[in-house]
């Protein structure tokens, strides 16, 4: 599945993603949401106005209650979640554009519509099952010992990506519970760094469209959780996490 991914050939830094200018489509989305936000604030009454003017913590608590306290996030929920963060001023226009303008074109996509009600954790579980099954098959075909018996050797890429996705699955299954763990931020940002590198690799386009959409949504969801969590880590902490993923 990802045999041709040329990942981790160079040391990862948080500056590896090149900022892109807003496309007209993204700018139109931003302007529309800004307009809707103003209308909401002016017409929704005192309760809504108080929420828009409340503290960052109150806004985050309101969003957590809406998205993270009940059923698990679906792929469709990710779009609603990032729009809510932008409307509440919890992410900047640049952050919203970056989250909206991913590499996968989901507009009018039959695959995107088909997957809209799939939960992120279900997608991750299915993807990991297929990823590791194919990696084992490839290893068995290419590696034999002296007696001709199969020798299974997992690639570093698959091991690292598997670890990142398992971490993502744990976090997204219960964000409120996971964020109380002492290693939450390092685990979150380490997984996010590996996912970003996977998605930015040129061979990502060779994956089936369903998997491109699913992985992009997982990455966006983790970005949102990161924005909603305090105490971002520096590059050294993130690079340390990535290094440990290869042991």
Order of alpha helices (4+ residues) and beta strands (2+ residues): alpha-alpha-alpha-alpha-alpha-alpha-alpha-alpha-alpha-alpha-alpha-alpha
